[in-house]
Amino acid sequence: MKYSRTKMEQLVKNDKELSKRLKQIMAELDLEKSFALKALYHADVKDGGTHQRNYQEL
């Protein structure tokens, strides 16, 4: 599975939990949105993550 920024932005927009998690990552690690999206992808989507199926459906 390959990372796609547009898919991640759409997934976060459609899921309140991921949106909250993205803001948390940005605040805790002091990251820009693009880097936080990638971190969120690796943490919660890639390789059997909790939101992998939703990501693949996009």
Secondary structure, 3 states (H helix, E strand, C coil): CCCCHHHHHHHHHHCHHHHHHHHHHHHHHCCCHHHHHHHHHHHHCCCCCCCHHHHHHC
